[in-house]
Amino acid sequence: EQFDIEGNFADVVKHEQVKNLVLEDVKSIGKKAGLKGFEGIRKIYLDSELFTSENGLLTPTFKMKRNAAKEKYSSQIKELYEN
């Protein structure tokens, strides 16, 4: 399926069609992996900023700094769990 979406990466990840496409793909992978309904995701947030050690979201060995990510994205996480 193709979409007429133009712009840079930051513009593309904000587009609703892209969010829906990524969400459906993740749901499909979860279903194939045998996840139960309550284990799947219902909403997704896409950000154009990559996780790097320079911005404090990854360690030098490329492991996610969970507390830093939770702090940075706390408002987005809260919004995803509302409703």
MOSUL-V348514 format. One record per residue. N is the residue number from 1. OMEGA is omega as a letter, one per 30 degrees, with the letter a starting at -180 (NA if undefined). D_LAST is the distance of its C-alpha to the last C-alpha in Angstrom with 2 decimals. Layout:
BEGIN
n=[N | N]
omega=[OMEGA | OMEGA]
d_last=[D_LAST | D_LAST]
END
This chain:
BEGIN
n=[1 | 2 | 3 | 4 | 5 | 6 | 7 | 8 | 9 | 10 | 11 | 12 | 13 | 14 | 15 | 16 | 17 | 18 | 19 | 20 | 21 | 22 | 23 | 24 | 25 | 26 | 27 | 28 | 29 | 30 | 31 | 32 | 33 | 34 | 35 | 36 | 37 | 38 | 39 | 40 | 41 | 42 | 43 | 44 | 45 | 46 | 47 | 48 | 49 | 50 | 51 | 52 | 53 | 54 | 55 | 56 | 57 | 58 | 59 | 60 | 61 | 62 | 63 | 64 | 65 | 66 | 67 | 68 | 69 | 70 | 71 | 72 | 73 | 74 | 75 | 76 | 77 | 78 | 79 | 80 | 81 | 82 | 83]
omega=[a | l | l | a | l | l | l | a | a | l | a | a | l | a | a | l | l | l | a | l | l | l | l | l | l | l | a | l | l | l | l | l | l | l | l | a | a | l | a | l | a | l | a | l | l | a | a | l | l | l | l | l | l | l | l | a | l | l | l | l | l | l | a | l | a | a | l | l | l | l | a | a | a | a | l | l | l | a | a | a | l | l | NA]
d_last=[30.08 | 30.81 | 29.00 | 30.72 | 28.88 | 31.09 | 30.95 | 30.89 | 28.51 | 26.34 | 26.02 | 25.45 | 22.49 | 20.64 | 21.30 | 18.50 | 20.98 | 21.71 | 18.15 | 17.84 | 21.30 | 20.68 | 17.47 | 19.48 | 22.40 | 20.61 | 19.21 | 22.79 | 24.33 | 22.14 | 23.09 | 26.73 | 26.59 | 25.64 | 22.18 | 20.47 | 17.20 | 15.32 | 17.19 | 16.12 | 13.65 | 10.95 | 10.68 | 13.66 | 15.12 | 18.82 | 21.22 | 24.83 | 26.14 | 27.72 | 27.74 | 31.32 | 33.43 | 34.33 | 30.84 | 30.45 | 27.79 | 30.45 | 33.48 | 36.90 | 36.69 | 33.45 | 31.17 | 27.73 | 27.56 | 24.30 | 24.32 | 25.14 | 22.41 | 19.81 | 21.21 | 21.45 | 17.93 | 16.19 | 14.31 | 13.25 | 12.26 | 10.17 | 8.43 | 8.06 | 6.54 | 3.83 | 0.00]
END
